Each structure stands twice: as C-alpha cells, then as structure tokens.
Amino acid sequence: MSRRVAAIDCGTNSIRLLVAEENSDGSLRDIARDMKIVRLGYGVDRTGRLDPEAIARTLDATRAYAKVIETSDVEGVRFAATSASRDAENRAEFIDGVREILGIEPEVIEGTEEASLSYRGAVATLPDPGPSPRLIVDIGGGSTELVYGEDEPLAEISLDMGSVRLTERHLSADRVSEGDIEAATRDIDALLNSAARVIDFASVRGIVGVAGTVTTLTAIALGLEEYTPELSHGASIDPEDFTALSYRILRSSSAELSAFPAIHPGRVDVIGAGALIWARILERVANEGSLERVTTSEHDILDGLAMSVLDSLSLEKPQRD
C-alpha cells in the first residue's frame, strides 16, 4: 500500500499544507495542497516578537489543516517553522499552541536545513531542472535561502532578507521612492556579498526559483489570467525579461498590482520587495557567471519536508516488496 504523509511549512508570510502519497518510483502525488496568508512575521523585524493577533491567525489556520490531516489517513506529519519563528523571542507561545493542536512536536528549523529541504523539493520534482551547477533561490517573507549544487546540495546559506522584512524596513510606501529602492538594494547587495564567501556565483549556469514571489512573477510573465501552478511549474523565463518585470512590479502602486489576477491579495503589499531581491540575484549571477537558464519550480521546502517524513518512515519500518 502506498504511504501517505503530511507536511506543514510555516513561514513569515504564509502557512502551507501538503498531504501527499508516495508513488511506486518514490515521487509524490498531491492529495491536498493549500496555502493561507497569515503574516506570522508581522513586525518581528522591528519588535523581535510575534504579534498576538498573528499567532492567533496562524493557529486558526493550523486547526483547519489539522482537520484535513485527521481525515487523510497519514502515517507521519512534520510541522516546520522558519524565519519569523527563528527570530522571535516569544516563539514558545506559538510552538506550544501548534503542539496542542497537532499532537506532534513542531520544529523551528535552521536556515541551512531550510535551504537543503528547498533544494530537494525543487529539483526532485522538475522534469528538467536545467543546467548545473545550479542555484536554488527560495525567497520567503523573512529570509532568502540560496543553495548551490549539482546532483545534490554542495553549499547553502540563509540570508536575513525577505519580502516582508524588506518591506517593513524600506518599501512600505504605496509607490516606493528611488531613495527607498536604493536603500533596500544596498541591504540586498551587502548580504549577497556575504553569500559570495559560500556560494560560487561565477560558476552558476542555471537558477531554479521557488516560493511565492518567483511563482507569482512567473505567472505574470506567462500572461496567465489566474495563478495556475501546473503552467508555472518548469517554466523557463528569459533572465533579462524576468529582471525587467521584477523592476516594473517593484515600481507599481498597490492599485496597479491588484489588477494582476495572478497576485494573491495577501502578497500585494510585499511582492515588490520580493521582486527586488529576485532581480538583484538574477543580475548578480548574470554579471558574474555564465547563466544559461532560469527555471521556476512550484515545489520547494514543503515537498522536501514531505520527502523527509517518508525517509523517517522507511528507517522505522522498511517497506516489503
């Protein structure tokens, strides 16, 4: 019998659920996949604490996911919280609430593990992951993970820049000024300079972008009338076109962004910051290396988490032929 597992990824901006079944070749088949914008990381960069209302929103979403898991006959569950929970001094309040709802031990994973899980989830699910060495880019709300590798990860780093964090620091105006953009760009470039001590940008031939910023920009680039993951997954967008689109989104007003059907309403106020991070990474690699292709993956850390649950089940009780 095929094994069924569940994974929840709780980030700074959104919380996501995957219930998946193992195929005969070891790949995953989605049973349920959902995303809710909860903005758990609201204000964490400024206060160092999770906001009580944000905790309540996220726990409500967790209760809804618990109901799905209860009716899905899963053999294992993993709940992973990332950037906002790592940074918050009162994270125990949130973790205790999750434990009570799900009956499992929630994990606050480090950025390096987040990066490795993103790499696995992104690459394993692509029909053609593109040329290597490749760089996996996971732009979240509070952090951005960069993973450099070929058949497996070789180096990874988690950077304290994300769409929510950068918006709160520099880009909260409805239509951002050039001065705000310059300040945000300095922050991004400084962090990329530090990443260059770990990541060999000059040798990167392919980039795989994952998570909400990149998948949303891909949908816009493809001219989709609505966000359609099946069409975005595996799409290849010209790097220069991707960069130009990112800067256009950055300089758009909320009203202009809301007119794009592919942009989730919960992303309208932070998509510009994510787009700037994406643009600076694309430009950095293009300027230093021999970038051949940029590919979008709709699968990421969430899929990596589900795969890790299957790994654990195999260690506990190997399947019989």
Secondary structure, DSSP 8 states (H G I E B T S, - for coil): ---EEEEEEE-SSEEEEEEEEE-TTS-EEEEEEEEEE--TTTTHHHHSS--HHHHHHHHHHHHHHHHHHHTTT-SEEEEEE-HHHHH-TTHHHHHHHHHHHHSS--EE--HHHHHHHHHHHHHHT-S---SSSEEEEEE-SS-EEEEEESSSEEEEEEES--HHHHHHHT--SSS--HHHHHHHHHHHHHHHHHHTTTS-GGG--EEEEESHHHHHHHHHHTT-SS--HHHHTT-B--HHHHHHHHHHHHT--HHHHHT-TTS-GGGTTTHHHHHHHHHHHHHHHHHHS---EEEE-S--HHHHHHHHHHHHHHHHS----
